[in-house]
Amino acid sequence: MMITDRPTATRRRLLTAARCRYAEDRLADAITAGISQLVLLGPALDTFARHNPYPGLHVTELTDAQFVSAASGFDLRAPAFLIRLTGTPVPRGPGDRVPLTTTLRRLGSGAAGSEIVFDYLPERHRFLPEFLSDRGFEVLEDLGAAALASRYLDRPVEGYSGEPRVIRARVRHNFGHPPSQLDSDRGDPCARTPAVTRSPPWPPSRPR
């Protein structure tokens, strides 16, 4: 049975589980590379700290608002791995009222080598690739539902575009990077569509 044949709620649970598995796999890669602190943002993986299999990994659970306000519990000066999976296209709770791009700006001002895995809806964040590039990030992967289902669920997804995509990005460098023109707009720049600008093709090309 294809995932598209399943009830919507079941399909979404399966794809949410695939995004969580992807995030944990990339965390394992980051730990192997030497990162020793994890910041969990949002409702997904909320039980990870209780079953953390990595003895040397420091885990901090924060809302976006706490992260942006530099809450204690982690060192932004040292490389960190962040996981921000909303698990739903609709923001939930006071900590989710902080725009995604505000969280990314904060991380981009931290240590080079930090990584983040997060999900997003393309229709709400049309200019996310440009924003990430302008803030000093390298996009390592940008996966949709079909790619995640093929990798983790061993079954195809066709004709369904309502699920969030998931991005893995790394901070290339910090302070001093020229801001994007989008960055000067009020609100969430990735959610805006300038009248004279057409949306770029999707998905964006990956770095070689």
Secondary structure by P-SEA (a helix, b strand, c coil): cccccccaaaaaaaaaaaaaaaaaaaaaaaaaacccbbbbccccccccccccccccbbbbbbcaaaaaacccccccccbbbbbbbccccccccccccccaaaaaaaaaaccccbbbbbccccccccaaaaaaaaacccccccccaaaaaaccccccccccccbbbbbbbbbccccccccccccccccccccccccccccccccccccc
